[in-house]
């Protein structure tokens, strides 16, 4: 492994991810995995259900 790559990996380990970005990544992951199994699943469906869950959590 090169020094440059090691420095990037070390920086990634300590990087702070904003909650908004983490939520976008979570929704993208959910969409990718569910759409793979069922092509009728849309991003809008994932967003709608995630918003419902967030409201219920409050």
N, CA, C and O atoms as a Tripos MOL2 file, in Angstrom:
@<TRIPOS>MOLECULE
protein
  232   231    58     0     0
PROTEIN
NO_CHARGES

@<TRIPOS>ATOM
      1 N           0.8490   -1.1660    0.0000 N.3       1 UNK1
      2 CA          0.0000    0.0000    0.0000 C.3       1 UNK1
      3 C           0.9020    1.2380    0.0000 C.2       1 UNK1
      4 O           1.8960    1.3100    0.7230 O.2       1 UNK1
      5 N           0.5280    2.1890   -0.8200 N.am      2 UNK2
      6 CA          1.3340    3.4120   -0.9090 C.3       2 UNK2
      7 C           1.0410    4.3260    0.2870 C.2       2 UNK2
      8 O           0.0070    4.2060    0.9450 O.2       2 UNK2
      9 N           1.9760    5.2370    0.5470 N.am      3 UNK3
     10 CA          1.7770    6.2040    1.6380 C.3       3 UNK3
     11 C           0.5580    7.0760    1.3780 C.2       3 UNK3
     12 O          -0.1840    7.4030    2.3040 O.2       3 UNK3
     13 N           0.3500    7.4520    0.1210 N.am      4 UNK4
     14 CA         -0.8010    8.2930   -0.2180 C.3       4 UNK4
     15 C          -2.1110    7.5880    0.1090 C.2       4 UNK4
     16 O          -3.0240    8.1860    0.6790 O.2       4 UNK4
     17 N          -2.1940    6.3320   -0.2520 N.am      5 UNK5
     18 CA         -3.4070    5.5670    0.0270 C.3       5 UNK5
     19 C          -3.5960    5.4030    1.5290 C.2       5 UNK5
     20 O          -4.7180    5.5240    2.0210 O.2       5 UNK5
     21 N          -2.5480    5.1360    2.2520 N.am      6 UNK6
     22 CA         -2.6420    4.9770    3.6990 C.3       6 UNK6
     23 C          -3.1140    6.2700    4.3610 C.2       6 UNK6
     24 O          -3.9190    6.2300    5.2910 O.2       6 UNK6
     25 N          -2.6250    7.4050    3.8940 N.am      7 UNK7
     26 CA         -3.0540    8.6880    4.4420 C.3       7 UNK7
     27 C          -4.5480    8.9160    4.1830 C.2       7 UNK7
     28 O          -5.2650    9.4030    5.0570 O.2       7 UNK7
     29 N          -5.0070    8.5640    2.9940 N.am      8 UNK8
     30 CA         -6.4290    8.7040    2.6830 C.3       8 UNK8
     31 C          -7.2890    7.7920    3.5620 C.2       8 UNK8
     32 O          -8.3460    8.2010    4.0430 O.2       8 UNK8
     33 N          -6.8380    6.5810    3.7640 N.am      9 UNK9
     34 CA         -7.5830    5.6500    4.6170 C.3       9 UNK9
     35 C          -7.6310    6.1380    6.0560 C.2       9 UNK9
     36 O          -8.6710    6.0530    6.7080 O.2       9 UNK9
     37 N          -6.5180    6.6460    6.5500 N.am     10 UNK10
     38 CA         -6.4800    7.1760    7.9120 C.3      10 UNK10
     39 C          -7.4070    8.3780    8.0600 C.2      10 UNK10
     40 O          -8.0930    8.5140    9.0740 O.2      10 UNK10
     41 N          -7.4300    9.2480    7.0550 N.am     11 UNK11
     42 CA         -8.3060   10.4160    7.0920 C.3      11 UNK11
     43 C          -9.7710    9.9830    7.0570 C.2      11 UNK11
     44 O         -10.6090   10.5800    7.7330 O.2      11 UNK11
     45 N         -10.0800    8.9630    6.2860 N.am     12 UNK12
     46 CA        -11.4650    8.4820    6.1860 C.3      12 UNK12
     47 C         -11.9500    7.9080    7.5140 C.2      12 UNK12
     48 O         -13.1340    8.0060    7.8370 O.2      12 UNK12
     49 N         -11.0610    7.3220    8.2680 N.am     13 UNK13
     50 CA        -11.4390    6.7340    9.5630 C.3      13 UNK13
     51 C         -11.8910    7.7840   10.5580 C.2      13 UNK13
     52 O         -12.7120    7.4970   11.4290 O.2      13 UNK13
     53 N         -11.3750    8.9840   10.4470 N.am     14 UNK14
     54 CA        -11.7050   10.0310   11.4200 C.3      14 UNK14
     55 C         -12.6400   11.0940   10.8550 C.2      14 UNK14
     56 O         -12.9650   12.0590   11.5470 O.2      14 UNK14
     57 N         -13.0740   10.9330    9.6190 N.am     15 UNK15
     58 CA        -13.9490   11.9230    8.9830 C.3      15 UNK15
     59 C         -15.3090   11.9470    9.6680 C.2      15 UNK15
     60 O         -15.8620   10.9000   10.0070 O.2      15 UNK15
     61 N         -15.8360   13.1320    9.8650 N.am     16 UNK16
     62 CA        -17.1680   13.2990   10.4470 C.3      16 UNK16
     63 C         -18.1770   13.4100    9.3120 C.2      16 UNK16
     64 O         -18.0460   14.2590    8.4300 O.2      16 UNK16
     65 N         -19.1690   12.5560    9.3450 N.am     17 UNK17
     66 CA        -20.1980   12.5510    8.3050 C.3      17 UNK17
     67 C         -21.4300   13.2620    8.8490 C.2      17 UNK17
     68 O         -21.9720   12.8560    9.8770 O.2      17 UNK17
     69 N         -21.8780   14.3150    8.1740 N.am     18 UNK18
     70 CA        -23.0780   15.0230    8.6430 C.3      18 UNK18
     71 C         -24.2970   14.0900    8.6270 C.2      18 UNK18
     72 O         -24.3950   13.2130    7.7690 O.2      18 UNK18
     73 N         -25.2170   14.2790    9.5700 N.am     19 UNK19
     74 CA        -26.4060   13.4110    9.6250 C.3      19 UNK19
     75 C         -27.2000   13.3950    8.3150 C.2      19 UNK19
     76 O         -27.7560   12.3610    7.9440 O.2      19 UNK19
     77 N         -27.2550   14.5200    7.6200 N.am     20 UNK20
     78 CA        -27.9970   14.5760    6.3550 C.3      20 UNK20
     79 C         -27.3670   13.6570    5.3120 C.2      20 UNK20
     80 O         -28.0660   12.9700    4.5680 O.2      20 UNK20
     81 N         -26.0490   13.6560    5.2730 N.am     21 UNK21
     82 CA        -25.3360   12.8090    4.3080 C.3      21 UNK21
     83 C         -25.5110   11.3410    4.6680 C.2      21 UNK21
     84 O         -25.6980   10.4970    3.7920 O.2      21 UNK21
     85 N         -25.4500   11.0450    5.9460 N.am     22 UNK22
     86 CA        -25.6490    9.6620    6.3960 C.3      22 UNK22
     87 C         -27.0470    9.1760    6.0170 C.2      22 UNK22
     88 O         -27.2130    8.0350    5.5850 O.2      22 UNK22
     89 N         -28.0560   10.0420    6.1780 N.am     23 UNK23
     90 CA        -29.4260    9.6740    5.8150 C.3      23 UNK23
     91 C         -29.5470    9.4420    4.3160 C.2      23 UNK23
     92 O         -30.2230    8.5050    3.8930 O.2      23 UNK23
     93 N         -28.9090   10.2730    3.5110 N.am     24 UNK24
     94 CA        -28.9240   10.0740    2.0550 C.3      24 UNK24
     95 C         -28.2990    8.7310    1.6970 C.2      24 UNK24
     96 O         -28.8190    8.0050    0.8500 O.2      24 UNK24
     97 N         -27.1920    8.4040    2.3390 N.am     25 UNK25
     98 CA        -26.5260    7.1330    2.0690 C.3      25 UNK25
     99 C         -27.3970    5.9510    2.4900 C.2      25 UNK25
    100 O         -27.4530    4.9360    1.7970 O.2      25 UNK25
    101 N         -28.0730    6.0900    3.6270 N.am     26 UNK26
    102 CA        -28.9410    5.0220    4.1200 C.3      26 UNK26
    103 C         -30.0890    4.7660    3.1400 C.2      26 UNK26
    104 O         -30.4090    3.6210    2.8200 O.2      26 UNK26
    105 N         -30.6940    5.8480    2.6760 N.am     27 UNK27
    106 CA        -31.8050    5.7030    1.7260 C.3      27 UNK27
    107 C         -31.3220    5.1210    0.3970 C.2      27 UNK27
    108 O         -32.0100    4.3030   -0.2130 O.2      27 UNK27
    109 N         -30.1700    5.5340   -0.0360 N.am     28 UNK28
    110 CA        -29.6150    5.0020   -1.2780 C.3      28 UNK28
    111 C         -29.3500    3.5020   -1.1530 C.2      28 UNK28
    112 O         -29.6150    2.7340   -2.0780 O.2      28 UNK28
    113 N         -28.8260    3.0990   -0.0040 N.am     29 UNK29
    114 CA        -28.5630    1.6820    0.2550 C.3      29 UNK29
    115 C         -29.8720    0.8840    0.2410 C.2      29 UNK29
    116 O         -29.9590   -0.1800   -0.3720 O.2      29 UNK29
    117 N         -30.8830    1.4170    0.9280 N.am     30 UNK30
    118 CA        -32.1820    0.7380    0.9720 C.3      30 UNK30
    119 C         -32.7620    0.6120   -0.4300 C.2      30 UNK30
    120 O         -33.2270   -0.4560   -0.8270 O.2      30 UNK30
    121 N         -32.7290    1.7090   -1.1730 N.am     31 UNK31
    122 CA        -33.2660    1.6680   -2.5380 C.3      31 UNK31
    123 C         -32.5230    0.6370   -3.3820 C.2      31 UNK31
    124 O         -33.1470   -0.1910   -4.0450 O.2      31 UNK31
    125 N         -31.2160    0.6850   -3.3580 N.am     32 UNK32
    126 CA        -30.4280   -0.2270   -4.1810 C.3      32 UNK32
    127 C         -30.7200   -1.6860   -3.8960 C.2      32 UNK32
    128 O         -30.8280   -2.5020   -4.8120 O.2      32 UNK32
    129 N         -30.8470   -2.0090   -2.6090 N.am     33 UNK33
    130 CA        -31.0930   -3.4020   -2.2420 C.3      33 UNK33
    131 C         -32.5240   -3.8400   -2.5010 C.2      33 UNK33
    132 O         -32.7550   -4.9780   -2.9080 O.2      33 UNK33
    133 N         -33.4850   -2.9620   -2.2730 N.am     34 UNK34
    134 CA        -34.8700   -3.3650   -2.5040 C.3      34 UNK34
    135 C         -35.2230   -3.3630   -3.9800 C.2      34 UNK34
    136 O         -35.9530   -4.2350   -4.4510 O.2      34 UNK34
    137 N         -34.7090   -2.3920   -4.7050 N.am     35 UNK35
    138 CA        -35.0030   -2.3190   -6.1460 C.3      35 UNK35
    139 C         -34.3860   -3.5120   -6.8820 C.2      35 UNK35
    140 O         -34.9300   -3.9850   -7.8790 O.2      35 UNK35
    141 N         -33.2750   -3.9770   -6.3900 N.am     36 UNK36
    142 CA        -32.6170   -5.1500   -6.9710 C.3      36 UNK36
    143 C         -33.5480   -6.3580   -6.9120 C.2      36 UNK36
    144 O         -33.6030   -7.1530   -7.8500 O.2      36 UNK36
    145 N         -34.2760   -6.4890   -5.8070 N.am     37 UNK37
    146 CA        -35.1980   -7.6130   -5.6250 C.3      37 UNK37
    147 C         -36.5630   -7.3740   -6.2620 C.2      37 UNK37
    148 O         -37.2310   -8.3130   -6.6930 O.2      37 UNK37
    149 N         -36.9730   -6.0900   -6.3180 N.am     38 UNK38
    150 CA        -38.3040   -5.7720   -6.8150 C.3      38 UNK38
    151 C         -38.2240   -4.4640   -7.5940 C.2      38 UNK38
    152 O         -38.1130   -3.3930   -6.9970 O.2      38 UNK38
    153 N         -38.2790   -4.5410   -8.9070 N.am     39 UNK39
    154 CA        -38.1080   -3.3610   -9.7570 C.3      39 UNK39
    155 C         -39.2400   -2.3480   -9.6280 C.2      39 UNK39
    156 O         -39.1380   -1.2410  -10.1560 O.2      39 UNK39
    157 N         -40.3080   -2.7100   -8.9410 N.am     40 UNK40
    158 CA        -41.4090   -1.7730   -8.7350 C.3      40 UNK40
    159 C         -41.1060   -0.7540   -7.6280 C.2      40 UNK40
    160 O         -41.7920    0.2620   -7.5140 O.2      40 UNK40
    161 N         -40.0870   -1.0260   -6.8200 N.am     41 UNK41
    162 CA        -39.6930   -0.1030   -5.7500 C.3      41 UNK41
    163 C         -39.0490    1.1280   -6.3860 C.2      41 UNK41
    164 O         -38.1860    1.0120   -7.2560 O.2      41 UNK41
    165 N         -39.4820    2.3080   -5.9390 N.am     42 UNK42
    166 CA        -38.9200    3.5570   -6.4570 C.3      42 UNK42
    167 C         -38.2290    4.3250   -5.3320 C.2      42 UNK42
    168 O         -38.4420    4.0510   -4.1510 O.2      42 UNK42
    169 N         -37.4060    5.2800   -5.7200 N.am     43 UNK43
    170 CA        -36.7620    6.1470   -4.7230 C.3      43 UNK43
    171 C         -37.8140    6.9340   -3.9410 C.2      43 UNK43
    172 O         -37.6620    7.1730   -2.7430 O.2      43 UNK43
    173 N         -38.8670    7.3260   -4.6270 N.am     44 UNK44
    174 CA        -39.9350    8.0680   -3.9680 C.3      44 UNK44
    175 C         -40.5830    7.2300   -2.8680 C.2      44 UNK44
    176 O         -40.9130    7.7530   -1.8030 O.2      44 UNK44
    177 N         -40.7640    5.9430   -3.1180 N.am     45 UNK45
    178 CA        -41.3400    5.0550   -2.1110 C.3      45 UNK45
    179 C         -40.4270    4.9680   -0.8950 C.2      45 UNK45
    180 O         -40.8920    5.0210    0.2440 O.2      45 UNK45
    181 N         -39.1450    4.8350   -1.1370 N.am     46 UNK46
    182 CA        -38.1750    4.7620   -0.0420 C.3      46 UNK46
    183 C         -38.1980    6.0620    0.7560 C.2      46 UNK46
    184 O         -38.2210    6.0350    1.9860 O.2      46 UNK46
    185 N         -38.1930    7.1990    0.0600 N.am     47 UNK47
    186 CA        -38.2290    8.4910    0.7460 C.3      47 UNK47
    187 C         -39.4990    8.6430    1.5740 C.2      47 UNK47
    188 O         -39.4470    9.1020    2.7140 O.2      47 UNK47
    189 N         -40.6210    8.2630    1.0130 N.am     48 UNK48
    190 CA        -41.8980    8.3950    1.7050 C.3      48 UNK48
    191 C         -41.9040    7.5690    2.9940 C.2      48 UNK48
    192 O         -42.3180    8.0550    4.0470 O.2      48 UNK48
    193 N         -41.4460    6.3270    2.9050 N.am     49 UNK49
    194 CA        -41.4360    5.4590    4.0840 C.3      49 UNK49
    195 C         -40.4100    5.9210    5.1160 C.2      49 UNK49
    196 O         -40.6570    5.8320    6.3190 O.2      49 UNK49
    197 N         -39.2690    6.4110    4.6570 N.am     50 UNK50
    198 CA        -38.2620    6.9200    5.5930 C.3      50 UNK50
    199 C         -38.7820    8.1520    6.3170 C.2      50 UNK50
    200 O         -38.5320    8.3200    7.5100 O.2      50 UNK50
    201 N         -39.5000    9.0120    5.6120 N.am     51 UNK51
    202 CA        -40.0940   10.1950    6.2440 C.3      51 UNK51
    203 C         -41.1440    9.7890    7.2800 C.2      51 UNK51
    204 O         -41.2320   10.3970    8.3470 O.2      51 UNK51
    205 N         -41.9300    8.7740    6.9710 N.am     52 UNK52
    206 CA        -42.9270    8.2800    7.9210 C.3      52 UNK52
    207 C         -42.2470    7.7630    9.1850 C.2      52 UNK52
    208 O         -42.6770    8.0590   10.3000 O.2      52 UNK52
    209 N         -41.1860    6.9910    9.0010 N.am     53 UNK53
    210 CA        -40.4620    6.4600   10.1500 C.3      53 UNK53
    211 C         -39.8600    7.5710   11.0010 C.2      53 UNK53
    212 O         -39.8590    7.4840   12.2290 O.2      53 UNK53
    213 N         -39.3550    8.5990   10.3620 N.am     54 UNK54
    214 CA        -38.7630    9.7180   11.0960 C.3      54 UNK54
    215 C         -39.8280   10.4480   11.9110 C.2      54 UNK54
    216 O         -39.5610   10.8700   13.0360 O.2      54 UNK54
    217 N         -41.0300   10.6000   11.3580 N.am     55 UNK55
    218 CA        -42.1190   11.2580   12.0820 C.3      55 UNK55
    219 C         -42.5510   10.4130   13.2810 C.2      55 UNK55
    220 O         -42.8050   10.9460   14.3610 O.2      55 UNK55
    221 N         -42.6310    9.1020   13.0880 N.am     56 UNK56
    222 CA        -43.0450    8.2090   14.1640 C.3      56 UNK56
    223 C         -42.0210    8.1900   15.2910 C.2      56 UNK56
    224 O         -42.3700    7.9630   16.4490 O.2      56 UNK56
    225 N         -40.7860    8.4240   14.9600 N.am     57 UNK57
    226 CA        -39.6960    8.3860   15.9430 C.3      57 UNK57
    227 C         -39.7550    9.5780   16.8960 C.2      57 UNK57
    228 O         -39.2820    9.4970   18.0300 O.2      57 UNK57
    229 N         -40.3380   10.6830   16.4340 N.am     58 UNK58
    230 CA        -40.3800   11.9080   17.2480 C.3      58 UNK58
    231 C         -41.4300   11.8570   18.3070 C.2      58 UNK58
    232 O         -41.5850   12.8120   19.0690 O.2      58 UNK58
@<TRIPOS>BOND
     1     1     2 1
     2     2     3 1
     3     3     4 2
     4     3     5 am
     5     5     6 1
     6     6     7 1
     7     7     8 2
     8     7     9 am
     9     9    10 1
    10    10    11 1
    11    11    12 2
    12    11    13 am
    13    13    14 1
    14    14    15 1
    15    15    16 2
    16    15    17 am
    17    17    18 1
    18    18    19 1
    19    19    20 2
    20    19    21 am
    21    21    22 1
    22    22    23 1
    23    23    24 2
    24    23    25 am
    25    25    26 1
    26    26    27 1
    27    27    28 2
    28    27    29 am
    29    29    30 1
    30    30    31 1
    31    31    32 2
    32    31    33 am
    33    33    34 1
    34    34    35 1
    35    35    36 2
    36    35    37 am
    37    37    38 1
    38    38    39 1
    39    39    40 2
    40    39    41 am
    41    41    42 1
    42    42    43 1
    43    43    44 2
    44    43    45 am
    45    45    46 1
    46    46    47 1
    47    47    48 2
    48    47    49 am
    49    49    50 1
    50    50    51 1
    51    51    52 2
    52    51    53 am
    53    53    54 1
    54    54    55 1
    55    55    56 2
    56    55    57 am
    57    57    58 1
    58    58    59 1
    59    59    60 2
    60    59    61 am
    61    61    62 1
    62    62    63 1
    63    63    64 2
    64    63    65 am
    65    65    66 1
    66    66    67 1
    67    67    68 2
    68    67    69 am
    69    69    70 1
    70    70    71 1
    71    71    72 2
    72    71    73 am
    73    73    74 1
    74    74    75 1
    75    75    76 2
    76    75    77 am
    77    77    78 1
    78    78    79 1
    79    79    80 2
    80    79    81 am
    81    81    82 1
    82    82    83 1
    83    83    84 2
    84    83    85 am
    85    85    86 1
    86    86    87 1
    87    87    88 2
    88    87    89 am
    89    89    90 1
    90    90    91 1
    91    91    92 2
    92    91    93 am
    93    93    94 1
    94    94    95 1
    95    95    96 2
    96    95    97 am
    97    97    98 1
    98    98    99 1
    99    99   100 2
   100    99   101 am
   101   101   102 1
   102   102   103 1
   103   103   104 2
   104   103   105 am
   105   105   106 1
   106   106   107 1
   107   107   108 2
   108   107   109 am
   109   109   110 1
   110   110   111 1
   111   111   112 2
   112   111   113 am
   113   113   114 1
   114   114   115 1
   115   115   116 2
   116   115   117 am
   117   117   118 1
   118   118   119 1
   119   119   120 2
   120   119   121 am
   121   121   122 1
   122   122   123 1
   123   123   124 2
   124   123   125 am
   125   125   126 1
   126   126   127 1
   127   127   128 2
   128   127   129 am
   129   129   130 1
   130   130   131 1
   131   131   132 2
   132   131   133 am
   133   133   134 1
   134   134   135 1
   135   135   136 2
   136   135   137 am
   137   137   138 1
   138   138   139 1
   139   139   140 2
   140   139   141 am
   141   141   142 1
   142   142   143 1
   143   143   144 2
   144   143   145 am
   145   145   146 1
   146   146   147 1
   147   147   148 2
   148   147   149 am
   149   149   150 1
   150   150   151 1
   151   151   152 2
   152   151   153 am
   153   153   154 1
   154   154   155 1
   155   155   156 2
   156   155   157 am
   157   157   158 1
   158   158   159 1
   159   159   160 2
   160   159   161 am
   161   161   162 1
   162   162   163 1
   163   163   164 2
   164   163   165 am
   165   165   166 1
   166   166   167 1
   167   167   168 2
   168   167   169 am
   169   169   170 1
   170   170   171 1
   171   171   172 2
   172   171   173 am
   173   173   174 1
   174   174   175 1
   175   175   176 2
   176   175   177 am
   177   177   178 1
   178   178   179 1
   179   179   180 2
   180   179   181 am
   181   181   182 1
   182   182   183 1
   183   183   184 2
   184   183   185 am
   185   185   186 1
   186   186   187 1
   187   187   188 2
   188   187   189 am
   189   189   190 1
   190   190   191 1
   191   191   192 2
   192   191   193 am
   193   193   194 1
   194   194   195 1
   195   195   196 2
   196   195   197 am
   197   197   198 1
   198   198   199 1
   199   199   200 2
   200   199   201 am
   201   201   202 1
   202   202   203 1
   203   203   204 2
   204   203   205 am
   205   205   206 1
   206   206   207 1
   207   207   208 2
   208   207   209 am
   209   209   210 1
   210   210   211 1
   211   211   212 2
   212   211   213 am
   213   213   214 1
   214   214   215 1
   215   215   216 2
   216   215   217 am
   217   217   218 1
   218   218   219 1
   219   219   220 2
   220   219   221 am
   221   221   222 1
   222   222   223 1
   223   223   224 2
   224   223   225 am
   225   225   226 1
   226   226   227 1
   227   227   228 2
   228   227   229 am
   229   229   230 1
   230   230   231 1
   231   231   232 2
@<TRIPOS>SUBSTRUCTURE
     1 UNK1         2 RESIDUE 1 A UNK
     2 UNK2         6 RESIDUE 1 A UNK
     3 UNK3        10 RESIDUE 1 A UNK
     4 UNK4        14 RESIDUE 1 A UNK
     5 UNK5        18 RESIDUE 1 A UNK
     6 UNK6        22 RESIDUE 1 A UNK
     7 UNK7        26 RESIDUE 1 A UNK
     8 UNK8        30 RESIDUE 1 A UNK
     9 UNK9        34 RESIDUE 1 A UNK
    10 UNK10       38 RESIDUE 1 A UNK
    11 UNK11       42 RESIDUE 1 A UNK
    12 UNK12       46 RESIDUE 1 A UNK
    13 UNK13       50 RESIDUE 1 A UNK
    14 UNK14       54 RESIDUE 1 A UNK
    15 UNK15       58 RESIDUE 1 A UNK
    16 UNK16       62 RESIDUE 1 A UNK
    17 UNK17       66 RESIDUE 1 A UNK
    18 UNK18       70 RESIDUE 1 A UNK
    19 UNK19       74 RESIDUE 1 A UNK
    20 UNK20       78 RESIDUE 1 A UNK
    21 UNK21       82 RESIDUE 1 A UNK
    22 UNK22       86 RESIDUE 1 A UNK
    23 UNK23       90 RESIDUE 1 A UNK
    24 UNK24       94 RESIDUE 1 A UNK
    25 UNK25       98 RESIDUE 1 A UNK
    26 UNK26      102 RESIDUE 1 A UNK
    27 UNK27      106 RESIDUE 1 A UNK
    28 UNK28      110 RESIDUE 1 A UNK
    29 UNK29      114 RESIDUE 1 A UNK
    30 UNK30      118 RESIDUE 1 A UNK
    31 UNK31      122 RESIDUE 1 A UNK
    32 UNK32      126 RESIDUE 1 A UNK
    33 UNK33      130 RESIDUE 1 A UNK
    34 UNK34      134 RESIDUE 1 A UNK
    35 UNK35      138 RESIDUE 1 A UNK
    36 UNK36      142 RESIDUE 1 A UNK
    37 UNK37      146 RESIDUE 1 A UNK
    38 UNK38      150 RESIDUE 1 A UNK
    39 UNK39      154 RESIDUE 1 A UNK
    40 UNK40      158 RESIDUE 1 A UNK
    41 UNK41      162 RESIDUE 1 A UNK
    42 UNK42      166 RESIDUE 1 A UNK
    43 UNK43      170 RESIDUE 1 A UNK
    44 UNK44      174 RESIDUE 1 A UNK
    45 UNK45      178 RESIDUE 1 A UNK
    46 UNK46      182 RESIDUE 1 A UNK
    47 UNK47      186 RESIDUE 1 A UNK
    48 UNK48      190 RESIDUE 1 A UNK
    49 UNK49      194 RESIDUE 1 A UNK
    50 UNK50      198 RESIDUE 1 A UNK
    51 UNK51      202 RESIDUE 1 A UNK
    52 UNK52      206 RESIDUE 1 A UNK
    53 UNK53      210 RESIDUE 1 A UNK
    54 UNK54      214 RESIDUE 1 A UNK
    55 UNK55      218 RESIDUE 1 A UNK
    56 UNK56      222 RESIDUE 1 A UNK
    57 UNK57      226 RESIDUE 1 A UNK
    58 UNK58      230 RESIDUE 1 A UNK
